[in-house]
């Protein structure tokens, strides 16, 4: 069975906190890509961490999520939520991102071996490997600032 990357998730969470502290409130509104500023990227990250937290919790309670979703599903969610993420004040987006990362990592640490095995067997590694999207988001931010 694959290993749950607890250390990698924690390191990405710490990197996230340090980046937010370094940016300050003004830095949260710096553009990253057209239509996306730092705060918007952080709000998106918070959402997907919460999504993973919710699904891991459902796995733990025996309510296994559907095995697949269409390829376009994540993009459709992002497009739908983008106006809401843009409307968030920078400090709120930053707080949501750090809280979501912390609470998601806690939920992942609670996952028992059979749950972890089921998640991996279902190909839903992204629910446990939260360091990957966190680092990707931070790389996007750091490249832009």
N, C-alpha and C positions, 0 to 999 in steps of 0.2 A: 504494500500500500504506500502511496505517496505520503510525504511528510507535510503537515500543516506548517506554513512558513510564519510561525509566530514572531521570530526575531526580525524577519524581513518586514512584516507588517508594522511592528513596533518602531523599527528604524525609519520607515516611511512616515509614520505618524509623527515622530520626533522631528523629522526634516520639515514636515508640513507646519508644525508649530513654530519652528525656528524661522521659516520663510515668512510666515504671517507676521511674526514679531519684527523681523527685519524690514518688511515693507511699510508698516505703519498704515494709518488710515488713508493718507494720500496715495500711497502705492497701490491700494486695493482697486483704484479706478483707472489704473494704467491699462492701455489697450494691449490685448494679446493677439487677437486676430480680428478681422472685421466683424463687428457685432458682439464681440466677446471681450470683456475686460477681466482683470484678475478676479474680482468679486464674482463675476458670472461663472468663471471656471471653478471657483471654490464652491459655489452653490450647486453646480452640476455634480461635483465630486461628493458633496454632502448627500445629495439625493441617491447616488448609486451606492454609496456606503450604507445608507439606510435601507435601500432595496436589498442588499446582500444580508444585512442584519436581520431583516424581516424574513427572508427566505431561509436563512440558517435556523432561525427560531422555529419556523414552520417544520423544517426537517426534524429538529429536536423534539417537537411535539407530535411527530408522526404524521403530519399533514404534508406529504411530499408534493412539491410543486410539479406542474406538468413538465415532461421531459424536454420539450423543444418549443421554441417560439420562432416565428418567421424571421428571416435575416434582417428585414427592415424594421423590426420591432424597436430596438434601442434608438435608432435614428428618429422614429416617429415620437417616441417619448421625449427625446431631447428637443425636437422642434416644438412639441406641444408645451413644454415647460420653460423654454427659453425666455419668453416675455416675463414670466414670473421671476425667474432667476435674475434677469436684468433689473427688475424693479427693487430688488433687495438692497438695502444700504450695505456698503462694504463691510463694516464691522459685524453686521448680522450674518452675512454670508461666511465670513471668517469664523465666527463662533459656531455656526452650524457645521462647517467642515471639520473643525477640531473635535467638537462633541460627537459627531457621527463617527469619525475615525476611532475615537476612544471607545465608544459604546459598541461599535461593530467588532472591534478587536476583542472586547470582553465576551461578546456572544460567541465568537469563533473559539475562544479559549474554553468555553463551556461545552463545546461539541464533543460528544462521546465518540469513541473509535468506530462503532457501527454507523453512526451518522456521517462521520468524515468519509468512511469507505463508500457509503451510498452516494454522497455528493461527488466524490471523484469518479465513481463508476458511472454516474449519470452525465459525466462530462461537464459538470458545473464548477470547475476549478476556480472560476472567477469569483465565486462566493467566498472562497477562503483565501485566495491570493490577492488580497486588497492592496498589497504594496505595488502591484503592477499598474493599476490605473492611478494610484496616488503619485507614483514617481513620474508617470507619463504627464499628468496634469502639471506637476511642479516643473518638469523639464520644459513644457510649453510656456509656462509663466516666466521661468528664468531666461529662456531664449528671447522673450519679448521685452524684458525689462533691462 
